[in-house]
Amino acid sequence: MKTFYLVKQTFTFIILASALTATAEQSDVESVDPSAETLPEQSAKIRFIAAPKKLALNIDNKSISWINVLNEQHLVFKRSFKSRIYRGNVILFHAPGENPLHNRLINPLSSQMSDLGWNTFSSNIGFPDFQRKIKTVETIEQNQSSQQDSEQQALSEQKATGNEEPVNPQESDKPEPEPESAINKTEGFFKTDSSFQEYFSLICQETLKLVKITEEPTIILADGEAAYWMLDCLKQMSPNTPIVIIEPSVPFFAYQKLDSTLESIDNPIFTLATENNDDYFVELIKQQKLRSTKRRFNQSALINSKINIENTTIAKLITGWVKNINSESQ
């Protein structure tokens, strides 16, 4: 019995010694801080205001094409021309926060252009999450700054009343928990505006592949902030491609100088804006910063940034303008 006890103790000692050795070896290894790991440039899925598959449920299959951009399927809503005269193609880019079936502007205008003899292609574009992230970070910083100001004011009032008794940290108000990381809250596919610009240009490139380039013109039409992102697409096109920008605006955080970009564009450009639009984009156009000599500006036809399906004024203005510049070039 005594021999068995000695053998048992010996084994226990060996096991303990091995554990201590392993612990010592682990302490020599440099620890890795998880927070120091670099997040991938594109670590989440593209966020759509209207999911492409759900959007497809409201469209005839014959009117749907799919393009793959950054490993994500994007829906393109196609309408074929309905008049006796075929005029060409129109590629439409909706404003952020909308989709090809949105009834504020892009969907009724697409339908009207189709009735006037145009094939239309409306791409579903993801939302630029980097803008939400920037705003969220700013909001957190503002809240922290406001909290510091409040604490400083409280200390000043305490001194003014003569109540300078030391405050027990355990009895003081507990600080509010730190806000969850802005990156975790607003983790999006696009970390920077330049990455979103690359994405938008790829959508333009893939949509162009669906269009049968003929002798008839192809119009590029963009609404709101999409007008800004669309400018980079012009590198892929002929300088004779007509451009229509509706209610243009500069995004929250623009990565390039708009004035120098406009001064480098030769394409014919038709700008439609509401009467009260004083965005920097519109102001530059008013100042005739456009290099193109074939330009038109209208700030009276568009009312409340909307298009009524029964009011075809905008569609007819665009069609007439393209017809005029084509006749001038012949």
PyMOL commands that set and color helices and strands:
alter all, ss='L'
color gray80, all
select helices_A, chain A and resi 2-27+34-36+52-56+61-63+106-115+129-160+182-185+193-210+226-236+258-262+280-286+313-329
alter helices_A, ss='H'
color red, helices_A
select strands_A, chain A and resi 64-69+72-79+88-93+118-123+218-223+243-246+269-272+295-298
alter strands_A, ss='S'
color yellow, strands_A
deselect
rebuild
show_as cartoon
